[in-house]
Amino acid sequence: MSLPHHALREQPLPQDSTPEEAFLQQTAQAVRRWGLKLPVLLALQAGTPLTFLAAQCLWIVQPTASLFSSDSHTITHLAHLLENPSQLTRFRHYLEQPS
């Protein structure tokens, strides 16, 4: 399942961050806005050993998802996020920040 592209673009991009950092911040904001902060944190904590496998699943479904959506960048960013432990750590940090 991917996050809707429009949900991640509601907040302005931080001026001094890289595209990856901006994606992490926007995704964390969207998760908090939807009220899913605790479930996502629990899933990340419990499922950390499986995040690489989840990323590979996203890479597999990406070509099919691009047929139904004009924006496959969200799936690509999520796959990169799940593959990289340092990005997961930064995402958790952004998610744990107060709204």
JONORWO-V384124 format. One record per helix or strand. SS is the DSSP state (2 for helix, 1 for strand). FROM is the first residue (numbers start at 1). LEN is the number of residues. If there is no record, write none. Layout:
# JONORWO-V384124
ss=[SS,SS]
from=[FROM,FROM]
len=[LEN,LEN]
This chain:
# JONORWO-V384124
ss=[2,2,2,2,2,2]
from=[5,19,37,48,73,85]
len=[4,15,10,21,11,12]
